[in-house]
Structure formats: structure tokens, C-alpha cells
Amino acid sequence: MRTLARVIGSIRPAKWLGLCAILLVGSLLTIGCQADVGESGGLDPTLEAQRQYGSLVFKQQCASCHSTLPDVTVVGPSLAGVWQRAGDRIPGMPARDYLEGSIQSPGSYVVEGFSDLMPATLGQSLTEEEVDAILVYLTTLDP
């Protein structure tokens, strides 16, 4: 029986290149397949990074007035489960459009029982990337 060192030592350099290429391609295919939603139903790595960025921007720009806990009002309404509610606010308007409009033009969609207190310039002070990240973050807030 040959030892592993002898087997490895007997492989010619050209075969090493072939083996390395096969291992590299296999690794890349495995990594590529893992970029989709995983078995646990989690976000793919790109969306997860965007969600984390959205959480940070939310904490900096929104958390002083909006809670993410159910039924907790700070100044504005709680945003726990907001993605599910937003799709029902205006008939025919998707949740994303409603929430993006609420950020870009806050006075357009004021929730009943609340005053129009959001900064009117909020949409202009955020980049498109920040708004998109906040929207991804809002999709993850459970009711």
C-alpha cells in the first residue's frame, strides 16, 4: 500500500495543473450555487449585505421617530410588518412603491392618526442606494 506522500509525489506537474483546474471549477460552481436563497429561506449574500446597510441607515435616519417593534409608537407609526401593510394602503399600488413614495415625498401618504411630521427633504438627503437598502431592510421586519 502506497502512502499518500508517495502518491502525491508521483503525480506529474501537468496532472497537478489539471487537478487544480478541476478543483477550482468545482469550488466556483459550488459557491455560485450558494448565492441563491438557502435552505433556511435566508436572503442571498448580496441582499443580506444590503439589508445590513439598510438597517444602519434606518438607525441613523429613521429610528428616532419609528420603532421596529409591534405597536410601539415613538413619533411616527411602528414599522414592524410595514411591508405587509403597505401593499394594502392604496389599492393597486405595490408595497415598494408606497414605501418609496413615503420616503421620497413623505407628505403624500400620511397614515391615519398621525401628523405629517417626516422631514420633507428626507428623500433628497438619501442616496438611491440608501433608499433601496432601507426598503430591503423593511421587507425583513416581522409584524
KOLSE-5296 format. One record per residue (C-alpha): x negated, y, z; residue number from 1; chain; residue in one letter. Coordinates in nm, 4 decimals. Example, Ala and Ser with C-alpha at 12.3 -4.5 7.8 and 13.67 -1.06 7.14 Angstrom:
<rs>
     east    north       up  nr kette rest
  -1.2300  -0.4500   0.7800   1     A    A
  -1.3670  -0.1060   0.7140   2     A    S
</rs>
This chain:
<rs>
     east    north       up  nr kette rest
   0.0000   0.0000   0.0000   1     A    M
  -0.1420   0.3366  -0.1018   2     A    R
  -0.1486   0.6252   0.1371   3     A    T
   0.0252   0.9489   0.0477   4     A    L
  -0.3103   1.1289   0.0180   5     A    A
  -0.4318   0.8767  -0.2420   6     A    R
  -0.1080   0.9070  -0.4397   7     A    V
  -0.1239   1.2848  -0.4371   8     A    I
  -0.4929   1.2767  -0.5255   9     A    G
  -0.4265   1.0536  -0.8259  10     A    S
  -0.1808   1.2991  -0.9868  11     A    I
  -0.3394   1.4852  -1.2772  12     A    R
  -0.3217   1.8687  -1.2889  13     A    P
  -0.0864   1.8644  -1.5893  14     A    A
   0.1577   1.6457  -1.3985  15     A    K
   0.1315   1.8812  -1.0972  16     A    W
   0.2491   2.1670  -1.3178  17     A    L
   0.5417   1.9603  -1.4400  18     A    G
   0.6379   1.8573  -1.0879  19     A    L
   0.6117   2.2164  -0.9644  20     A    C
   0.8291   2.3377  -1.2530  21     A    A
   1.0943   2.0763  -1.1753  22     A    I
   1.0923   2.1676  -0.8058  23     A    L
   1.1126   2.5397  -0.8872  24     A    L
   1.4060   2.4977  -1.1253  25     A    V
   1.5838   2.2728  -0.8766  26     A    G
   1.5339   2.5256  -0.5986  27     A    S
   1.6620   2.8127  -0.8128  28     A    L
   1.9697   2.6159  -0.9140  29     A    L
   2.0414   2.5343  -0.5514  30     A    T
   2.0038   2.8979  -0.4477  31     A    I
   2.2236   3.0136  -0.7354  32     A    G
   2.4992   2.7731  -0.6377  33     A    C
   2.4939   2.9013  -0.2809  34     A    Q
   2.5707   3.2614  -0.3864  35     A    A
   2.9440   3.1884  -0.4093  36     A    D
   3.1828   3.1715  -0.1189  37     A    V
   3.0581   2.8982   0.1102  38     A    G
   3.2482   2.6038   0.2514  39     A    E
   3.3257   2.8062   0.5607  40     A    S
   3.5028   3.0653   0.3438  41     A    G
   3.2485   3.3383   0.4238  42     A    G
   3.1521   3.6177   0.1898  43     A    L
   2.8758   3.5626  -0.0613  44     A    D
   2.5440   3.7232   0.0389  45     A    P
   2.5982   4.0346  -0.1740  46     A    T
   2.9412   4.1044  -0.0276  47     A    L
   2.8148   4.0282   0.3217  48     A    E
   2.5420   4.2909   0.2826  49     A    A
   2.7989   4.5378   0.1519  50     A    Q
   3.0308   4.4571   0.4445  51     A    R
   2.7496   4.5214   0.6917  52     A    Q
   2.6705   4.8520   0.5229  53     A    Y
   3.0426   4.9391   0.5279  54     A    G
   3.0552   4.8613   0.8997  55     A    S
   2.7659   5.1003   0.9581  56     A    L
   2.9225   5.3796   0.7512  57     A    V
   3.2558   5.3199   0.9250  58     A    F
   3.0921   5.3566   1.2660  59     A    K
   2.9265   5.6812   1.1558  60     A    Q
   3.2195   5.8377   0.9718  61     A    Q
   3.5473   5.6804   1.0855  62     A    C
   3.5212   5.5142   1.4267  63     A    A
   3.5552   5.8385   1.6218  64     A    S
   3.9188   5.8543   1.5066  65     A    C
   4.0111   5.4972   1.4007  66     A    H
   3.9983   5.1819   1.6106  67     A    S
   3.9499   4.8381   1.4590  68     A    T
   4.1350   4.6752   1.7499  69     A    L
   4.5048   4.5959   1.7040  70     A    P
   4.7467   4.8501   1.8498  71     A    D
   4.4699   5.0802   1.9756  72     A    V
   4.5164   5.4420   1.8700  73     A    T
   4.2274   5.6829   1.9059  74     A    V
   4.3422   5.9761   1.6889  75     A    V
   4.4498   5.8037   1.3693  76     A    G
   4.6135   5.4650   1.3296  77     A    P
   4.4314   5.1421   1.4129  78     A    S
   4.2716   4.9889   1.1054  79     A    L
   4.2948   4.6307   1.2300  80     A    A
   4.4608   4.4387   0.9461  81     A    G
   4.4870   4.7543   0.7363  82     A    V
   4.4133   4.5705   0.4108  83     A    W
   4.7240   4.3567   0.4567  84     A    Q
   4.9451   4.6585   0.5392  85     A    R
   4.8037   4.8905   0.2754  86     A    A
   4.9421   4.6849  -0.0123  87     A    G
   5.2961   4.7460   0.1183  88     A    D
   5.2688   5.1217   0.1816  89     A    R
   5.3554   5.2381  -0.1711  90     A    I
   5.5471   4.9973  -0.3973  91     A    P
   5.3337   4.8793  -0.6876  92     A    G
   5.0109   5.0299  -0.5505  93     A    M
   4.7387   4.7770  -0.4646  94     A    P
   4.5805   4.7943  -0.1193  95     A    A
   4.2438   4.9004  -0.2619  96     A    R
   4.3941   5.1970  -0.4485  97     A    D
   4.5914   5.3069  -0.1427  98     A    Y
   4.2903   5.2899   0.0883  99     A    L
   4.0523   5.4522  -0.1589 100     A    E
   4.3076   5.7306  -0.2100 101     A    G
   4.3355   5.7697   0.1669 102     A    S
   3.9597   5.8278   0.1823 103     A    I
   3.9249   6.0450  -0.1290 104     A    Q
   4.2346   6.2568  -0.0653 105     A    S
   4.3377   6.1993   0.2976 106     A    P
   4.6491   6.4189   0.2964 107     A    G
   4.8078   6.2166   0.0159 108     A    S
   4.9016   5.9170   0.2317 109     A    Y
   4.9668   6.0084   0.5945 110     A    V
   5.1009   5.7184   0.7999 111     A    V
   5.4372   5.7911   0.9611 112     A    E
   5.3975   5.9073   1.3199 113     A    G
   5.0522   6.0570   1.2625 114     A    F
   4.9395   6.4070   1.1684 115     A    S
   4.7261   6.4963   0.8675 116     A    D
   4.4011   6.5316   1.0640 117     A    L
   4.1493   6.3488   0.8442 118     A    M
   3.8830   6.5820   0.7063 119     A    P
   3.9959   6.6901   0.3595 120     A    A
   3.6343   6.6788   0.2366 121     A    T
   3.5661   6.3231   0.3546 122     A    L
   3.5822   6.1828   0.0008 123     A    G
   3.3313   6.4374  -0.1255 124     A    Q
   3.0880   6.3747   0.1590 125     A    S
   3.0690   5.9987   0.0940 126     A    L
   2.8928   5.8390  -0.1995 127     A    T
   3.0751   5.5929  -0.4231 128     A    E
   2.8575   5.3175  -0.2724 129     A    E
   2.9634   5.4181   0.0803 130     A    E
   3.3331   5.4220  -0.0118 131     A    V
   3.3051   5.0783  -0.1765 132     A    D
   3.1221   4.9433   0.1290 133     A    A
   3.3883   5.0791   0.3646 134     A    I
   3.6590   4.9166   0.1512 135     A    L
   3.4792   4.5795   0.1639 136     A    V
   3.4477   4.6190   0.5408 137     A    Y
   3.8182   4.6977   0.5739 138     A    L
   3.9086   4.3724   0.3953 139     A    T
   3.7491   4.1818   0.6827 140     A    T
   3.9392   4.3457   0.9697 141     A    L
   4.1862   4.0966   1.1140 142     A    D
   4.5292   4.2159   1.2255 143     A    P
</rs>
